[in-house]
Amino acid sequence: MKLKDYQKASLATLHDFLAEARITGPKAAYEKLTAEPELAKRLRGYAAGYKPLKGLPEVPYVCLRLPTGGGKTILAAHSITTAKDTWLEKDFPLVLWLVPTNTIRMQTAEALKNPRHPYRQVLDEAFEGRVRVFDIGDFTQITPHDLRANLCVVVGTIQTLRVTNTDGRKVYAHHEMMEPHFSSVSPNTPGLERNDDGPMKGDIRFSFANLMHLHNPLVIMDEAHKAGSKLSGEVYERINPSACIEFTATPKGFNNILHSVTAQELKDEEMIKMPVVLDEADTWQGAVNSAILKRAELQEQADLDREGYIRPIVLFQAQKKNEEVTVEVLKKHLIDNENIDPAKIAVATGAQRELDGINLFDPNCEIEYVITIEALKEGWDCSFAYVFCSLANIRSSTDAEQLLGRVLRMPYAKRRKSPLLNKSYARLVSKNFAQAAQSLRDKLVDMGFEESEAEANIEAELPGMNDGLFGRRVRPLPTVTIDLDATKDEVKGIGTIAPGKISVTPNDAGKASIQITGFLKPKEKERLYKQAPERFHGQLQEKIAAFEAQHAHEVAPAHRGEVFVVPRLMTWIQGELAFADTDVIMEYHDWSLRDHPARLGPDEFDIVETTNTFEIDLDGNRLLIKAADTSDQLTMDVDVKDWTPNSLVQWLDSKVRDPHISQAELLGWLSDMVTYLNVDRDIPLSQLMRCKFILARKLSDKLKGFRQAERNKVYQLNLFAPQARVEVSFDQGFEFFDDMYFDVPKYRGNKFTFSKHFMGPDEIPAFDGAAGGEEEQCALVIDSLTEVEYWTRNVANHRNSFSLPTPTGRFYPDFVAKLKDQRILVIEYKGQQHADEQITKDTREKQLIGDQWAASSDGKGVFVMATMKKKNPAEIRQGIQAAIKL
């Protein structure tokens, strides 16, 4: 299963933390990483100082936060490999995987044991199939050979271990069959529980807990917000973990949040259906009817979708017994009053389990409505669930958030062509729409969404009701109604051409009325004329043309069909005109490891062995490794007598492999490196083998440094050297277009009104920083310039955004504008906090490439680095106008 970008970013942060913690310790590593600007911004409101495990200050203890639907379990599987290479430094670690309930325990163990399941495939790939998975109830089946020669994963619940008195609890009890694990353990080994009575009184207890304590397991903790009690801390002391990696959607104060994923990132990666479209009804019957109608509408869209079978499902939350709308009352209403076929209804409660054994994804399955009261069984996951209809009070219901989470997952984790199928729907009983919206927002927050994210992803079924919701001010689009002398059959299908823009309803005469909201795109007009009977084409064209002429001033340039193209930077390479992208340029560049000597000097990597420790000098950092940390390496399946330079080279090759370097070339370079360290520098092979993880990390960094040096070289050569041939191209330019940022949060400020944004005032991507902050002030200046025809916010790192190359990646300027004289203005805003500081390397690179783009544009492009040193927006205005006039 391919990881999403936000999952890769989470693992990268975990990797950096553990690698740094290996040298400086967990507390220092956490404080260093969370102080970095990008991570600090991501962790705003979470990072509040590192809190170590009680009695275990040197044990890394961090938490990754992902909202509901973010794929915590697949990330947990990958985190085992990350921890193995950066912190554990064991070929085959022991993992204790803890979950909150027995149901989830069984589901997780079953998935990890199944060779075809993605979770297990992650582990098999990382450990070459040498994986053993145990339910905690079967721990006596673990053998010493399993621990030596395989990754061993034990799945259990925290409740199994979390007891005040360990007497009588199986995991703490003495088991004779576990004696082989303790046969070579010194009777004086500290930290192990001992038998209280019997003939072995005072001897080490042959228990699961003691086995964990001996082998320092990596602990994976799911739903970590439930594991912060004092008793949980005592559990960690008993099992003596080497590291603890937690996962949760709703962290508590005791969780050391290392990386936080936003709902927007899940939405960008097509993992969840958002926004949630809300409709409320005065009566429960009205809410039920609304849910049924929405399901029918979604089914029409699903039938037109050719990218995978979808059967939209409504999830009803009935009231409890002795209340008005029980399961029985609701089911009877669906059958008797809504004419729903009983075969399409399933009841899923503690007493009625009509979903057991049913595959809801099967096209032959008829179920379209599921009725429950409380949360469906844990792990229930059907992405066909689209509509959540609660007939209970969701504000007070602790189950509503879990049920709501069931409708958020995107089918096939892939955005559909119909916008309606990319949203989820909530139907609530309420006398007050604002109150219903507040309740829904609160539940989304309970599921791990930020309050601002939740508000930005709730919209009303009726567009007019969005105005004022959570402080929004939405400018209504102009509409036109065209009455046609047509039958229902003649206009069938027109309403599906552009959902949200075109709707068809019967008029007072019983004929068809077509209502168009906003301007149609050329392709949408083509589809309209193709779908409508030919005799109405003239009438439609005349009415639409008159409507567009009348409202041209009210509609954003993008909606009017304006073309906004930014010339793209190009460069000639080997006789070909190529995009000036560093990754593209590197494809033309041949480089070899032979150009980079296989050398690590004593200042980069050195080992000093004492009686009980190795001291590794790594780039000036002193890293102590106790003999106990490496003793188990001596008992691995590779015996000391088989430790050879070649076996070390082969092992290093598996750890530092680079997709840009051929394996044959890398093996030769690694062989030279091992020979140099072993022979030229006289470091014993046994020391290199014991410190092989540290060596692999150093060599990996070395290779990355070589590649970056080559990138720097070709970047300068092809873009800035005297012989570089750089130009810009409008023909292969970058085009801004309507709806290109449909999946990013929008600016919802009430204080200012922007009049020149290319996509309209309601479609401006949210600015970085606080409301009314510097970036927003810069936008206001741009909007007010008489020289500007229109402008747009250019979202950083978005797949649709304009970028310029840098040696390390890409630079996304903050704003792009079209001037009235047809020139293109590109603006990067440099915040006040940086304005008085020394120019950073990053800022200098942005300035250089921006100036190069402008210089290559033959006067058609202007680049400016805007600043505001004295909190006066006039500085921004003066800087931009000065650049325009040059």
Buried (B, 14 or more C-beta within 10 A) or exposed (E): BEBBEBBEBBBEBBBBBBBBBBBBBBBEBBBBBBEEEEBEEBBEEBBEEBBBBEEBEEBBBBBBBBBBBBBBBBBBBBBBBBBBBBBBBBBBBBBBBBBBBBEBBBBBBBBBBEEEBBBBBBBBEBBEEBBBBBBBBEBBEBBBEBBBBBBBBBBBBBBBBBBEEBEEBEBBBBBEEBEEBBEEEEEEEEEBBEBEEEEBEEBBBBBBBBBBBBBBBBBBBBBBBBBBEEBBBBBBBBBBBBBBBBBBBBBEEBBBBBBBBBBBBBBBBBBBBBBBBBBBBEEBBBBBBBBBBBBEBBBBBBEEBEEEBBBBBBBBBBBEEEEEBBBEBBBEBBBEEBEBEEEBBBBBBEEBEBBEEBEBBEEEBEBBBBBBBBBBEBBBEBBBBBBBBBBBEBBEBEBBBBBBBBBBBBBBBEBBEBBBBBBBBBBBBBEEBEEBBBBBBBBBBBBBBBEBBBBBBBBBBEEEBBEEBBEBBBEEBBEBEBBBEBEEEBBEBBBBBBBEBBBBEEEEEEBBBBBBBBBBBEEBBEBBBEBBEEEBEEBBEEBBEEBBEEBEEBBBBBBBBBEBBBBBBBBBBEEEEBBBBBEBBBEEBEBEBEEBEBEBEEEBBBBEBEEEBBEBBBEEEEBEBEBEBBEBBBBBEBEEEEBEBEBBBEBBBEBBEBEEBEEEEBBBBBBBBBBBBBEEBEBEBEBBBBBBBBBBBBBBBBBEEBBEEBBEEBBEBBBEEEEBEBBBBBEEBBEBBBEBBEBBBBBBBEEBEBEBBBBBBBBBBBBBEEEEEBBBBBBBBBBEBEBBBBBBBBBBEBEBBBBBBBBBEBBBBBBBBBBEEEBBBBBBBBBBEBEEEEEEEEBEBBBBBBEBBBEBBEEBBBBBBBBBEEEEBEBBBEBBBEBBEE
